[in-house]
Amino acid sequence: MMESGADAVAVPPNRRPRERLTWLAVGVGLALRVWEYSSLRELYMDEAALLKNLVGVPILDFGHVLSQDQLAPPGFLVVERTILRLPLDLLAAGRLFPLLCGLAAMLLVVPLARRYVDPRAVPIAAWLLALSDHLIYYSAEIKQYSCDLVLAMAALRLAIPPEVDRPSPRLVWALAILGVVAPWFSYPVVFVLAAVGFHWIGRRALARDWRGAGLAVGVCGAWLISFVGCFAVSHMIVSKRDFLWVWWNFAFLPIPPRSTTDVRFVAETLANVFINPGSLLTPFSLPVTAALACGLALIGCGSLGRRWPGGLFLLLAPLVFALAASALRQYPFHGRLILALVPTYHLLLAEGIAAVGRFTHLGATLFLAIVFIGGQASDIAWNQFVMSNSRNRPFDTHGDLKNDLLDYLDDHRRPKDERRR
């Protein structure tokens, strides 16, 4: 079995260019997030609405319903209310915690990628995350989305690695603490924690380590209790109007599908995650980009599944749980609300790109990496430098940062005289 997570003490000479590219990606990603934060762009409407529930509100006030149909995890609200009491500019203070989460995600991407993907895929995964425009944007927005991403990455990183027979007490404590704390700062992280928990229990059960399985069940039980507590508090503070459910109605997927239209919509929604919030772009159209990414990710599934079936489960199970929650109308499956799934999509794509090179020629991997990373880089250059004065986010019927695959397909299915101009 190939090295899956432990960092080598000395880097062989033939790996040094790869290491340099990887850490260059981290540096660029950190710089872009700080740059986005420093621009202090105008408040988006959701930020302004959430601020009314933060500024001048007692830090631990959970006895009142959040105004303007806002909802955020209780822990996130506590941190934001605390930071907003600092003698800082309102925008700088409110966006500081999301920025720190975005920076932490960039620092986590390398150890996370080393855990799951082929060494040749590590720099690809790092660049995909570094140049993801949605992730850059949300690292400077007063919402919890950047927190969703970093906590999902942390949970995947702490999952029991393939080379470990029994987790050390230190790892058990780290998992226990993360699983208890994380749901108070992120709702979708529970999908990742569920995957980590099932994987942990399953490994101990298959090894007939009943004591270890009991420990895993106990830790997961503590996670569940924490989640139930967070759910109860969140239920108390969310508006009892049906606005949120009506707004996100399109993101409660028709699963199981009852028609060919339902099948097509679910498939397109799954592929759209590569575009929004995954931020993948190529010189081709959005449908071609999404189809190419899907094909490569499927190759990545096969490659990772042969090397580490448990790792494939850890990456795919959160997607399955998120789809189930959407089908049950408990959590919308769309855009900024599913940033926690970006690691799944990026890592499987990076693994697939590397696998193509193993099957054919290294040049194929380089070509595919340049196609995707170059597309992202051009998007960043346009948004950050060419059109930097227009970075403010316009109102969108889905609240998206920009048009995505679903918008593209809807637009092209309309009669020509009704299409957007």
Buried (B, 14 or more C-beta within 10 A) or exposed (E): EEEBBEEEEEEEEEBEEBBEBBEBBBEBBBEBBBBBBEBEBEBBEBBEBBBEBBBEBEEEEBEEBBEBBBBBBBBBBBBBBEBBEEEEEBBBBBBBBBBBBBBBBBBBBBBBBBBBBBBBBBBBBBBBBBBBBBBBBBBBBBBBBBBBBBBBBBBBBBBBBBEEEBBEEEBBEBBBEBBBBBBBBBBBBBBBBBBBBBBBBBBBBEEEBEEBBEBBBEBBEEBBEBBEBBEEBBEEBBBEEEEBEEBBEBBBBBBEBEEEEBEEBBEBBBBBBBBBBBBBBBEEEBBEBBBBBBEBBEBBBBBBBEBBEBBBBBBBBBBEBBBBBBBEEEBBBBBBBBBBBBBBBBBBBBBBBBBBBEEEEEEBBBEBBEBBBBBBBBBBEEBBEEEEEEBEBEEEEBBBBBBBBBBBBEEEEEEEEEEEE
